[in-house]
Every structure is written in structure tokens, then in C-alpha cells.
Amino acid sequence: MTVTLRSLETAVPETILIQAEARDVFAAQSGLTRLGQRLVTTSFDQSGIDTRHTAVDELTTAKRAEEPVFFDAGSRELLSPSTKVRNDFFADKATPLFIEAAGKALAACDGIGPADITHLITVSCTGFFNPGPDYKVVRALGLNPGVQRYHLGFMGCYAAFPALRAAKSFCDADPEAVVMVVTAELCTLHVRTSNDPDTIVGSSLFADGAAAAVITARELEETGPGIRLDHFETILTPVGEESMAWNIGDEGFEMVLGTYVPHIIDEHIVGALEPLLAREPALAAKPYRDIEHWAIHPGGRSILDKVEAKLALTEGQLVPARETLRRYGNMSSATVMFVLKHILEQPAGAAEERICSMAFGPGLTVETGLFTKTVPAVTPQPRNAIAAAAV
């Protein structure tokens, strides 16, 4: 029995942040020291990001009639709403993103309808409300009211992996199970001006987005590429607890993203991959670059640089991660799903291609997954059918 991700879709808010424009706004904030201004310029310019999406449409320079909450376009001043204001905004704006991504994934999964979903797993670390996004998705899509619902909250950038692992477990236990995983993050709710290097780095990286997948072991007609979920592993590095964290403050959630994180990943990435690749000794004996695809969570450009260099990967193998970062920024838990979708949409060179995937989060936690991209075989048409089509 194989458990396969049958559809994978994404959704982003309409408002687009141009990285260079956002840099100029953050660098011009009152209260920044000269060092702070230099850090803003360096962080934004070296991020590897061109554009990001945000649910906070105030964050553009267009002037509005209503009283500003997050950004005053007239004075170009970033404001500091309370955590409650930000969280209320999350409940309002994250809900349609959850629903949009979930609806697209369900519509893209041939042979599966709303009544077939047996389990629903929602993921987010950028806000809380209850009845939560799991409830909202059930109601909006007309899922069975008895569907088993689970919400993974506040885990950070790696949270898509526990969700996918749980989905595989449900399907392993029940071959008829159909699991929907939906992750949505509004990271830009929590950006702020500061001279603190961690806060500046976070402001230069984080963005909003959502992704959803339908996963099952049911035998369905294969109408497009899918991803077989083979193995998962979790590793806590021996250092890094203070280097990456996610805390709740009075003026939003506070990210700790120390500059030492890329060095920790450089030192421990090989050890983190060992238990995953040990599941398939023949694969473990090969060079890393022999694994066709690498779906790396693009926590930042320097992290991707370290992964590429340490594992001696080709530039092409990091294109899905770098392109996701360039176009969308770091959307926390949703980001690796965008990377996987990029890989799914690449032309296939074989009926099966392996994918090694990983993400990093508070702790420092390294989540890894070994997958297989599958492409349905094309049934050759009879020669007379081909001739008829040509006519």
C-alpha cells in the first residue's frame, strides 16, 4: 500500500510587496540608529527576495481614507498595533486563505469529493481563534460534519512535515482514509520596526500564503503527477535552542532568528539526513546530488547557500527553493509546500523521481521527508487512432 499526495494547490493574498520599496520604508523609520539603517538595507538587499504577498493591504504606499492600523501611508510610519488587534486581523484574513487553498486542492483531486474527506489537518503559527480554521474549512466546503479535525499550532516553519506525517499515519491505518492538509500563515501581521537584528531579518523575509494537499492510499485513476510519501524523520540539533524561537509579545509575535542559524545547519545537516536516508541503504550510499529533487524550506538565502554547498548539490536542484523565496518570501509552514508544487510542475524525466525534503524551525528542529514524484504512464494510442486524430 502506498500513500500518495494526489493534489497540491496554493493561495496568496492579492497585495504584493516589492522588496526594494519595503526596504526603503523600513530604512526610513524614526528611531532607527545608523547601524539599524545599515542592517535593514543589507538584510533586504541580500534576502534573495523580489516580491512577497501580504494580507495587510495597508502595507502599500497607497493612501486610504480609513484610520491606519499597521502603516500610515501619509507619514510612511509603521505602527504598532496590539497582539489582540493583530490576532483579530488573523481570524478575519486567514480564514479565506485556508478556504481558498483547500477548495482548490479538493477541486484538483479527481475522484475525491467533499464527502470523501475523512480527516482534516490545519496548520498555522501566526494566529489563533476558535472555532478555528478546521471548522471554517468544513463549513465552507461542505465536508462531512463528522470529519476528524486536527489543528497544529505555533510549531513554526517546519510544521507542514508533522501534518504530512500524520496524514500518512492515518492512511497507513485505514486504506480508505482521505486526508486534507491545509496550512496558512500571515507572517506580515507581526513585522515591526526595530534596531534588533533578529527583528530586522524577520521583517526582510516573512510573507503570507497558504497551501493545501489531498492525501490518500485509495486506488484512484492517475491523471497527473503525484507525490508518494515514503519516510519521515525528526532531529533536534544539539545546539540552537536560543538561535531560533517564536514568542508572543504585547505587540505581536516575536521571531528570534539568530545569524548563527546557517552555521548550525551547516554543521548538523548531514547528521540530520542520516536517519532518513538509512531507511533506504542503497540511496544512502549514493552522493546527495543523485537524488533528483531537493525540496528545501527557504528560510533565507544564506540557509539555501549552506545546504547547497554542504551537500554538493547542483544549482538546478535548489531552483525550486530559490524561486519560491524570490517570488513569495518565507511563508513559514506553507513555504515548503510551494517548493513541492514547483517540483510537481517540472517536466518529468522518468516515471518515478525521488525527492528529499527538509525544513528547519524552533529548537533547532530539523524535519525531513523522503518522497517519490510519480507520473502516470501514457497508454500508447493504436496507430489507426493516431491517424484519425491527425485527420
C-alpha positions as CSV (number, residue, x, y, z in Angstrom):
1,M,0.0,0.0,0.0
2,T,1.3,3.4,-0.9
3,V,0.2,6.8,0.5
4,T,0.2,9.5,-2.1
5,L,-0.3,13.2,-2.2
6,R,-2.8,13.4,-5.0
7,S,-3.2,17.2,-5.3
8,L,-1.3,20.2,-4.1
9,E,-2.5,23.8,-4.5
10,T,-1.5,27.2,-3.2
11,A,-3.1,30.6,-2.5
12,V,-1.7,34.0,-1.7
13,P,-3.3,37.4,-0.8
14,E,-3.6,39.9,-3.6
15,T,-1.4,42.7,-2.2
16,I,2.2,42.4,-3.4
17,L,5.2,43.9,-1.5
18,I,8.1,44.9,-3.8
19,Q,11.2,44.2,-1.7
20,A,13.1,47.3,-2.7
21,E,10.1,49.5,-1.8
22,A,9.6,47.8,1.5
23,R,13.3,48.2,2.2
24,D,13.1,52.0,1.8
25,V,10.1,52.2,4.1
26,F,11.7,50.2,6.9
27,A,15.1,52.1,6.5
28,A,13.3,55.4,6.8
29,Q,11.6,54.7,10.2
30,S,12.2,57.1,13.0
31,G,14.1,55.7,15.9
32,L,16.5,53.6,13.8
33,T,20.2,54.1,14.5
34,R,22.7,54.3,11.7
35,L,23.6,50.7,12.4
36,G,19.9,49.8,12.3
37,Q,19.6,51.5,8.9
38,R,22.6,49.6,7.5
39,L,21.2,46.3,8.8
40,V,17.8,47.0,7.2
41,T,19.5,47.8,3.8
42,T,21.7,44.8,4.0
43,S,19.0,42.3,5.1
44,F,16.5,43.4,2.5
45,D,19.1,43.6,-0.4
46,Q,20.7,40.2,0.4
47,S,17.4,38.3,1.1
48,G,17.1,36.7,-2.3
49,I,13.5,38.1,-2.4
50,D,12.0,40.2,-5.2
51,T,8.3,40.1,-4.1
52,R,6.2,39.0,-1.2
53,H,2.4,38.8,-0.6
54,T,0.6,40.3,2.4
55,A,-2.9,40.2,3.7
56,V,-2.2,43.6,5.3
57,D,-3.1,45.8,2.3
58,E,-2.2,48.8,4.4
59,L,1.5,48.0,3.9
60,T,1.5,49.5,0.4
61,T,2.2,53.2,-0.1
62,A,-1.4,53.9,-1.4
63,K,-3.2,56.4,0.8
64,R,-6.5,55.3,2.3
65,A,-9.4,57.2,3.9
66,E,-9.8,54.9,6.9
67,E,-7.7,55.3,10.1
68,P,-4.4,53.4,9.6
69,V,-3.7,50.4,11.9
70,F,-0.5,48.9,10.6
71,F,1.0,51.6,8.3
72,D,0.3,55.3,7.9
73,A,0.9,55.9,4.1
74,G,0.8,59.7,4.7
75,S,3.7,59.8,7.2
76,R,5.1,56.5,6.0
77,E,5.3,55.4,9.6
78,L,5.0,51.7,10.6
79,L,2.5,51.5,13.5
80,S,2.5,49.1,16.5
81,P,-1.0,47.6,17.0
82,S,-1.5,45.3,20.0
83,T,-1.4,41.5,19.8
84,K,-5.2,41.4,20.1
85,V,-5.6,43.7,17.1
86,R,-3.2,41.6,15.1
87,N,-4.8,38.3,16.1
88,D,-8.3,39.6,15.3
89,F,-7.0,40.5,11.9
90,F,-5.6,37.0,11.5
91,A,-9.0,35.4,12.2
92,D,-10.6,37.7,9.6
93,K,-8.0,37.4,6.8
94,A,-6.5,33.9,7.3
95,T,-9.9,32.2,7.1
96,P,-10.5,32.9,3.3
97,L,-6.9,31.8,2.6
98,F,-7.5,28.5,4.3
99,I,-10.7,28.0,2.4
100,E,-9.3,29.1,-1.0
101,A,-6.3,26.7,-0.8
102,A,-8.5,23.8,0.5
103,G,-11.1,24.3,-2.1
104,K,-8.6,24.4,-4.9
105,A,-6.9,21.2,-3.7
106,L,-10.2,19.4,-3.5
107,A,-11.3,20.5,-6.9
108,A,-7.9,19.4,-8.4
109,C,-8.2,15.9,-6.9
110,D,-10.1,13.7,-9.5
111,G,-12.3,11.1,-7.9
112,I,-12.5,12.8,-4.5
113,G,-15.4,14.9,-3.3
114,P,-16.2,16.8,-0.1
115,A,-17.9,13.7,1.4
116,D,-14.8,11.6,0.9
117,I,-12.6,13.6,3.2
118,T,-12.2,11.6,6.5
119,H,-9.5,13.7,8.2
120,L,-8.7,17.4,8.1
121,I,-5.4,18.8,9.5
122,T,-4.9,22.6,9.6
123,V,-1.6,24.3,10.4
124,S,-0.7,27.8,11.4
125,C,1.7,29.6,13.8
126,T,0.7,33.2,13.2
127,G,-2.6,33.4,15.0
128,F,-5.3,31.7,17.0
129,F,-9.1,31.6,17.1
130,N,-11.8,29.0,17.9
131,P,-13.9,27.7,16.2
132,G,-10.8,27.6,14.2
133,P,-9.7,27.2,10.6
134,D,-10.5,23.5,10.7
135,Y,-14.1,24.3,11.5
136,K,-14.3,27.1,8.9
137,V,-13.0,24.7,6.1
138,V,-15.5,22.0,7.0
139,R,-18.4,24.5,6.8
140,A,-17.2,26.3,3.7
141,L,-16.5,23.2,1.6
142,G,-19.5,21.2,2.9
143,L,-17.3,18.4,4.3
144,N,-18.9,15.7,6.4
145,P,-19.6,17.3,9.8
146,G,-18.2,14.1,11.4
147,V,-14.8,14.5,9.7
148,Q,-11.9,14.1,12.2
149,R,-10.3,17.5,12.7
150,Y,-6.8,18.4,14.0
151,H,-5.0,21.7,14.3
152,L,-1.2,22.1,14.6
153,G,-0.5,25.5,16.0
154,F,2.6,27.5,16.8
155,M,5.2,25.0,15.7
156,G,6.9,27.2,13.2
157,C,8.4,26.8,9.7
158,Y,8.7,23.0,9.8
159,A,5.0,22.3,10.7
160,A,4.0,21.1,7.3
161,F,6.1,17.9,8.0
162,P,4.2,16.8,11.1
163,A,1.0,17.4,9.3
164,L,2.0,15.3,6.3
165,R,3.4,12.6,8.6
166,A,0.1,12.5,10.5
167,A,-1.7,12.2,7.2
168,K,0.4,9.3,6.2
169,S,-0.2,7.6,9.6
170,F,-4.0,8.0,9.2
171,C,-3.8,6.5,5.7
172,D,-1.5,3.6,6.8
173,A,-4.0,2.8,9.5
174,D,-7.0,3.0,7.2
175,P,-6.5,2.4,3.5
176,E,-9.8,4.2,2.8
177,A,-8.9,7.4,4.6
178,V,-8.7,10.6,2.7
179,V,-6.8,13.4,4.5
180,M,-6.7,17.1,3.7
181,V,-3.8,19.1,5.0
182,V,-4.2,22.9,4.9
183,T,-1.5,25.4,6.1
184,A,-1.9,29.2,6.1
185,E,0.3,31.8,7.6
186,L,0.0,35.6,7.9
187,C,3.6,36.4,8.9
188,T,3.4,40.0,7.9
189,L,1.0,40.7,10.7
190,H,3.9,40.6,13.0
191,V,6.6,42.7,11.2
192,R,7.7,45.8,13.1
193,T,10.4,48.4,13.0
194,S,13.3,47.8,15.4
195,N,17.1,48.1,15.8
196,D,17.2,44.4,16.9
197,P,19.0,42.4,14.2
198,D,16.6,39.4,14.6
199,T,13.6,41.6,14.1
200,I,15.1,43.3,11.1
201,V,15.9,39.9,9.4
202,G,12.4,38.7,10.1
203,S,10.9,41.9,8.5
204,S,13.0,41.3,5.4
205,L,11.9,37.7,5.0
206,F,8.4,36.9,6.1
207,A,5.3,36.8,3.9
208,D,1.8,35.4,3.7
209,G,0.5,32.4,1.9
210,A,-1.4,29.1,2.1
211,A,-1.2,25.6,0.6
212,A,-3.4,22.5,0.7
213,A,-3.0,18.9,-0.2
214,V,-5.2,15.8,-0.5
215,I,-3.5,12.6,0.6
216,T,-4.8,9.0,0.4
217,A,-3.9,5.4,-0.2
218,R,-7.1,4.8,-2.2
219,E,-6.6,3.4,-5.7
220,L,-7.6,6.3,-7.9
221,E,-7.1,6.9,-11.6
222,E,-3.8,8.8,-12.0
223,T,-4.5,11.9,-14.2
224,G,-1.4,13.8,-13.3
225,P,1.8,13.7,-11.2
226,G,1.6,12.9,-7.5
227,I,4.0,12.6,-4.6
228,R,4.3,9.3,-2.7
229,L,5.1,9.9,0.9
230,D,7.8,7.3,1.8
231,H,9.6,8.2,5.0
232,F,9.8,11.0,7.7
233,E,12.3,11.7,10.4
234,T,12.8,14.4,13.1
235,I,16.1,15.6,14.6
236,L,16.8,18.1,17.3
237,T,20.3,19.6,16.8
238,P,22.5,19.6,20.0
239,V,22.7,23.4,19.8
240,G,20.4,26.2,18.7
241,E,17.6,26.4,21.2
242,E,18.3,30.1,21.7
243,S,19.0,30.8,18.0
244,M,15.5,30.2,16.6
245,A,12.4,30.8,18.6
246,W,8.8,32.2,18.3
247,N,7.3,34.1,21.2
248,I,4.2,36.1,21.9
249,G,4.7,39.7,22.9
250,D,2.5,42.6,23.7
251,E,2.8,44.0,20.1
252,G,2.5,40.8,18.1
253,F,4.6,37.6,17.9
254,E,8.3,37.9,18.1
255,M,10.7,35.9,15.9
256,V,14.2,35.1,17.1
257,L,16.3,34.2,14.0
258,G,19.9,34.4,15.0
259,T,22.6,34.9,12.5
260,Y,24.2,31.7,13.7
261,V,21.4,29.5,12.3
262,P,23.0,28.9,8.9
263,H,26.2,27.8,10.7
264,I,24.2,25.3,12.8
265,I,22.6,23.9,9.7
266,D,26.0,23.7,8.0
267,E,27.3,21.7,11.0
268,H,24.4,19.3,11.5
269,I,22.6,18.9,8.2
270,V,24.5,15.7,7.3
271,G,23.6,14.1,10.7
272,A,20.0,15.2,10.3
273,L,19.8,13.4,7.0
274,E,21.4,10.1,8.2
275,P,18.3,8.5,9.8
276,L,16.1,9.4,6.9
277,L,18.4,8.0,4.2
278,A,19.1,5.0,6.4
279,R,15.6,3.9,5.6
280,E,16.9,3.1,2.1
281,P,20.6,1.9,2.3
282,A,21.0,1.9,-1.5
283,L,20.1,5.5,-1.6
284,A,22.2,6.4,1.4
285,A,25.3,5.0,-0.4
286,K,25.0,7.5,-3.3
287,P,26.1,11.1,-3.4
288,Y,23.4,13.6,-2.3
289,R,23.1,15.1,-5.8
290,D,22.0,11.7,-7.2
291,I,18.6,12.3,-5.5
292,E,16.8,14.1,-8.3
293,H,14.9,16.8,-6.4
294,W,15.6,18.7,-3.1
295,A,12.6,20.5,-1.6
296,I,14.3,22.7,1.0
297,H,12.4,25.2,3.1
298,P,13.9,28.5,2.1
299,G,14.2,30.1,5.5
300,G,16.6,32.6,3.9
301,R,19.1,32.8,1.1
302,S,22.1,32.0,3.4
303,I,20.4,28.8,4.6
304,L,20.0,27.6,1.0
305,D,23.6,28.6,0.2
306,K,24.8,26.4,3.2
307,V,22.6,23.5,2.1
308,E,23.8,23.6,-1.5
309,A,27.4,23.8,-0.6
310,K,27.5,21.3,2.3
311,L,25.6,18.6,0.3
312,A,27.4,19.5,-3.0
313,L,24.1,19.9,-4.8
314,T,23.8,21.4,-8.3
315,E,22.4,24.9,-8.8
316,G,19.4,23.4,-10.6
317,Q,18.4,21.3,-7.6
318,L,17.9,24.4,-5.5
319,V,15.9,26.3,-8.1
320,P,12.5,25.3,-6.7
321,A,13.5,26.6,-3.3
322,R,15.2,29.8,-4.5
323,E,12.4,30.6,-6.9
324,T,9.9,30.2,-4.1
325,L,11.9,32.5,-1.9
326,R,12.4,35.1,-4.7
327,R,8.7,35.2,-5.7
328,Y,7.0,34.6,-2.3
329,G,9.4,35.1,0.6
330,N,9.3,32.9,3.7
331,M,5.7,32.0,4.4
332,S,6.7,29.8,7.4
333,S,4.9,26.4,7.4
334,A,3.3,26.9,3.9
335,T,6.6,27.6,2.1
336,V,7.9,24.0,1.6
337,M,4.5,23.1,0.1
338,F,5.1,25.8,-2.5
339,V,8.5,24.3,-3.2
340,L,7.0,20.8,-3.6
341,K,4.4,22.2,-6.0
342,H,7.2,23.8,-8.1
343,I,8.8,20.3,-8.3
344,L,5.5,18.7,-9.3
345,E,5.1,21.1,-12.1
346,Q,8.6,20.5,-13.6
347,P,8.7,18.2,-16.6
348,A,9.4,14.6,-15.5
349,G,12.4,12.8,-16.8
350,A,11.2,9.4,-15.5
351,A,8.1,7.7,-14.2
352,E,9.5,8.0,-10.7
353,E,11.9,10.6,-9.3
354,R,13.0,10.9,-5.7
355,I,12.6,14.0,-3.6
356,C,14.4,14.7,-0.4
357,S,12.8,17.5,1.6
358,M,13.6,19.3,4.8
359,A,12.6,22.3,6.9
360,F,14.1,24.0,10.0
361,G,12.3,25.5,13.0
362,P,12.5,26.5,16.7
363,G,14.6,24.3,18.8
364,L,16.6,23.9,16.4
365,T,14.4,21.3,14.9
366,V,15.1,19.7,11.5
367,E,12.2,17.8,9.9
368,T,13.0,15.7,6.9
369,G,11.0,13.7,4.3
370,L,11.8,11.3,1.6
371,F,9.3,11.2,-1.2
372,T,8.8,10.0,-4.8
373,K,7.3,12.0,-7.6
374,T,5.2,9.7,-9.7
375,V,4.0,10.3,-13.2
376,P,1.1,8.2,-14.7
377,A,2.1,6.1,-17.6
378,V,0.8,7.2,-21.0
379,T,-1.1,4.5,-22.8
380,P,0.1,4.3,-26.4
381,Q,-2.8,5.0,-28.9
382,P,-3.4,2.5,-31.7
383,R,-1.9,3.6,-35.0
384,N,-5.3,4.0,-36.6
385,A,-6.4,6.2,-33.7
386,I,-3.4,8.5,-34.2
387,A,-4.2,8.6,-37.9
388,A,-7.8,9.5,-37.2
389,A,-6.7,12.3,-34.8
390,A,-4.4,13.7,-37.5
391,V,-7.3,13.9,-40.0
